[in-house]
Amino acid sequence: MTFEESRSILLKQKSKLYEEKNRHLNQLTIIKERLMNIEHELTQHCIQFFDKHDYTMERESGMYGETFYICSRCNSIR
């Protein structure tokens, strides 16, 4: 096998791997969008059943922990 033949084979393998990588990245993007839609539906579901969220104040641990609010029913963060 010559250098050019082996190089050509390796370049084809590299190209196929990049195509596979891009396909998986596209699938991840679709999955992330679906997860965001479900999170939104859960939040809206909580409002439909209870008319409002039941937020409780939480604080991150540590010296400079931030304060945030979490709904006790649907876990949405405000």
Backbone as JSON, one array per atom type, in Angstrom:
{
  "sequence": "MTFEESRSILLKQKSKLYEEKNRHLNQLTIIKERLMNIEHELTQHCIQFFDKHDYTMERESGMYGETFYICSRCNSIR",
  "N": [[0.86, -1.18, 0.0], [0.6, 2.16, -0.87], [1.75, 5.42, 0.19], [-0.1, 7.42, -0.54], [-2.46, 5.93, -0.93], [-2.96, 4.87, 1.65], [-3.22, 7.27, 3.0], [-5.48, 8.34, 1.76], [-7.44, 6.5, 2.59], [-7.4, 6.95, 5.36], [-8.25, 9.63, 5.4], [-10.86, 9.35, 4.45], [-11.97, 7.84, 6.54], [-11.74, 9.72, 8.58], [-13.46, 11.72, 7.63], [-15.92, 10.34, 7.69], [-16.17, 9.96, 10.44], [-16.43, 12.62, 11.32], [-18.86, 13.24, 10.11], [-20.52, 11.47, 11.51], [-20.21, 12.49, 14.08], [-21.38, 15.05, 13.79], [-23.99, 14.28, 13.2], [-24.74, 13.13, 15.64], [-24.5, 15.39, 17.29], [-26.54, 16.96, 16.25], [-28.71, 15.37, 16.97], [-28.52, 15.6, 19.75], [-29.13, 18.31, 20.06], [-31.81, 18.31, 19.26], [-32.89, 16.7, 21.29], [-32.36, 18.3, 23.54], [-34.04, 20.48, 22.99], [-36.53, 19.21, 23.11], [-36.55, 18.48, 25.81], [-36.59, 21.03, 27.0], [-39.11, 21.89, 26.14], [-40.75, 20.08, 27.49], [-40.17, 20.78, 30.14], [-41.28, 23.34, 30.16], [-43.97, 22.67, 29.7], [-44.49, 21.27, 32.08], [-44.27, 23.34, 33.93], [-46.41, 24.98, 33.1], [-48.48, 23.2, 33.55], [-48.52, 23.03, 36.32], [-49.41, 25.61, 36.95], [-51.95, 25.53, 35.77], [-53.3, 23.66, 37.39], [-53.03, 24.63, 40.01], [-53.25, 27.39, 39.94], [-51.15, 29.07, 40.59], [-47.6, 29.16, 41.29], [-45.88, 27.55, 44.02], [-43.58, 28.96, 45.47], [-40.52, 28.54, 47.18], [-37.92, 29.98, 49.07], [-34.53, 29.46, 48.42], [-31.08, 28.96, 49.15], [-27.83, 28.97, 47.86], [-25.11, 27.05, 49.06], [-22.18, 28.19, 50.76], [-19.92, 31.0, 50.96], [-20.64, 33.14, 49.3], [-23.17, 32.49, 48.38], [-25.89, 32.37, 46.12], [-29.3, 33.56, 46.14], [-32.29, 31.93, 45.33], [-35.47, 30.91, 43.96], [-37.62, 28.13, 44.24], [-40.25, 26.21, 42.94], [-42.3, 24.25, 44.93], [-43.9, 22.3, 43.94], [-43.54, 21.78, 41.14], [-40.87, 22.14, 40.7], [-39.84, 24.31, 39.27], [-37.63, 27.0, 38.55], [-37.21, 30.27, 39.66]],
  "CA": [[0.0, 0.0, 0.0], [1.41, 3.37, -0.96], [1.42, 6.49, 1.12], [-1.32, 8.09, -1.01], [-3.59, 5.04, -0.69], [-3.24, 4.85, 3.09], [-3.69, 8.62, 3.35], [-6.85, 8.44, 1.27], [-8.27, 5.69, 3.49], [-7.5, 7.67, 6.64], [-9.08, 10.83, 5.21], [-12.25, 8.9, 4.36], [-12.38, 7.48, 7.9], [-11.88, 10.98, 9.31], [-14.67, 12.35, 7.14], [-17.06, 9.59, 8.2], [-16.28, 10.24, 11.87], [-16.99, 13.97, 11.47], [-20.28, 13.15, 9.77], [-21.2, 10.81, 12.63], [-20.2, 13.45, 15.19], [-22.39, 16.08, 13.5], [-25.31, 13.66, 13.33], [-25.02, 13.01, 17.08], [-24.71, 16.74, 17.83], [-27.89, 17.36, 15.85], [-29.64, 14.62, 17.82], [-28.47, 16.22, 21.08], [-29.87, 19.57, 19.98], [-33.23, 17.97, 19.24], [-33.23, 16.21, 22.63], [-32.39, 19.46, 24.44], [-35.26, 21.24, 22.71], [-37.66, 18.45, 23.64], [-36.51, 18.6, 27.27], [-37.05, 22.38, 27.35], [-40.56, 21.92, 25.93], [-41.39, 19.33, 28.58], [-40.05, 21.63, 31.33], [-42.28, 24.4, 30.02], [-45.28, 22.05, 29.92], [-44.62, 20.98, 33.52], [-44.53, 24.61, 34.59], [-47.77, 25.38, 32.78], [-49.37, 22.23, 34.19], [-48.61, 23.45, 37.72], [-50.26, 26.8, 36.99], [-53.32, 25.13, 35.45], [-53.93, 22.95, 38.49], [-52.99, 25.35, 41.29], [-53.37, 28.82, 39.65], [-49.87, 29.75, 40.79], [-46.54, 28.32, 41.84], [-45.63, 27.65, 45.45], [-42.14, 29.15, 45.53], [-39.81, 28.63, 48.46], [-36.61, 30.58, 48.89], [-33.38, 28.6, 48.66], [-29.8, 29.67, 49.04], [-26.69, 28.11, 47.6], [-24.17, 27.03, 50.17], [-20.94, 28.91, 50.53], [-19.84, 32.35, 51.48], [-21.33, 34.06, 48.4], [-24.27, 31.75, 47.78], [-26.99, 33.16, 45.58], [-30.66, 33.22, 46.54], [-33.19, 31.64, 44.22], [-36.76, 30.4, 44.39], [-38.02, 26.88, 43.57], [-41.62, 25.79, 43.19], [-42.29, 22.97, 45.65], [-44.72, 21.32, 43.21], [-43.02, 21.4, 39.81], [-39.42, 22.38, 40.73], [-39.39, 25.38, 38.38], [-36.76, 27.95, 39.23], [-37.47, 31.67, 39.31]],
  "C": [[0.9, 1.24, 0.0], [0.93, 4.39, 0.07], [0.09, 7.14, 0.73], [-2.55, 7.24, -0.76], [-3.97, 5.01, 0.79], [-3.76, 6.2, 3.57], [-5.14, 8.8, 2.94], [-7.82, 7.68, 2.17], [-8.49, 6.42, 4.81], [-8.36, 8.92, 6.51], [-10.55, 10.47, 5.09], [-12.79, 8.54, 5.74], [-12.63, 8.75, 8.73], [-13.18, 11.68, 8.91], [-15.92, 11.66, 7.68], [-17.26, 9.86, 9.68], [-16.84, 11.64, 12.11], [-18.47, 13.98, 11.13], [-21.07, 12.53, 10.91], [-21.29, 11.75, 13.83], [-21.28, 14.5, 14.99], [-23.8, 15.52, 13.63], [-25.7, 13.55, 14.8], [-25.24, 14.38, 17.72], [-26.1, 17.25, 17.46], [-28.94, 16.64, 16.69], [-29.68, 15.21, 19.22], [-29.24, 17.53, 21.11], [-31.37, 19.31, 20.01], [-33.69, 17.5, 20.62], [-33.31, 17.36, 23.62], [-33.65, 20.29, 24.24], [-36.48, 20.53, 23.26], [-37.72, 18.54, 25.15], [-37.0, 19.98, 27.71], [-38.56, 22.49, 27.18], [-41.29, 21.2, 27.05], [-41.31, 20.13, 29.88], [-41.1, 22.74, 31.31], [-43.68, 23.84, 30.26], [-45.52, 21.74, 31.39], [-44.94, 22.26, 34.29], [-45.96, 25.07, 34.35], [-48.8, 24.47, 33.44], [-49.59, 22.61, 35.66], [-49.54, 24.64, 37.84], [-51.72, 26.44, 36.71], [-54.02, 24.49, 36.64], [-54.03, 23.79, 39.75], [-53.12, 26.87, 41.14], [-52.1, 29.62, 39.88], [-48.85, 28.75, 41.32], [-46.42, 28.53, 43.34], [-44.11, 27.75, 45.65], [-41.64, 29.19, 46.96], [-38.41, 29.16, 48.17], [-35.52, 29.58, 49.27], [-32.13, 29.45, 48.54], [-28.7, 28.66, 48.81], [-25.76, 28.15, 48.8], [-22.91, 27.79, 49.79], [-21.05, 30.35, 50.97], [-20.64, 33.35, 50.61], [-22.49, 33.37, 47.68], [-25.4, 32.64, 47.32], [-28.33, 32.65, 46.11], [-31.49, 32.97, 45.29], [-34.45, 31.01, 44.78], [-37.12, 29.17, 43.55], [-39.46, 26.57, 43.94], [-41.58, 24.4, 43.84], [-43.08, 21.9, 44.91], [-44.06, 20.85, 41.93], [-41.52, 21.62, 39.68], [-38.96, 23.43, 39.73], [-38.6, 26.39, 39.19], [-37.09, 29.34, 38.72], [-36.27, 32.49, 39.66]]
}
